[in-house]
Each structure stands twice: as structure tokens, then as C-alpha cells.
């Protein structure tokens, strides 16, 4: 299956604008393509207790399972202005 990287990047940046980041001010969006062609998204949601903060990648995985599961075949992580970000440290583990 072909991956439309420009569209995935744009969707990640668009989703980042929905993030709730009052503490770090770093809004993050993630967009992923699933093996069956679906596209899923997630954004970070911060909490005053940093340990309860949810990263965009965790939101992406939650969306995957909530929509029927599958295998993520491509991921883009971006800020609202389109800057590229690496997945968070926890998600790189």
C-alpha cells in the first residue's frame, strides 16, 4: 500500500492544533496509516501531574484500538506549524 507522506504530515500538523498543552506549550499531533488503509490521529493532552500526561503517540494507539485494531504502517509526528518531531522517549522504547 502506498503511503501519502505529504497528507500524513499535514494531518499530523492539523491534529497538533487540537492538543492540550498548557504547561509545556508544545502541541504535538500524530497521524498514522494502518495496514488496511485507515488513517488515525492522536494529540498530546497534558495534566498538572506530568505522570498522567498523554503523548500524541499514545492517543494514536488508542485510536487504533478503538477503531478496530490493526498494524500501523506509517507515522508522522508534527507541531501545528508542521515542524517534524521524533516520537517521545517512552514511545521509542
Secondary structure as UniProt FT lines:
FT   HELIX           5..16
FT   TURN            17..18
FT   TURN            22..24
FT   STRAND          29..34
FT   TURN            35..36
FT   STRAND          39..43
FT   HELIX           50..52
FT   HELIX           56..66
FT   TURN            67..68
FT   STRAND          72..78
FT   TURN            80..81
FT   HELIX           89..92
//
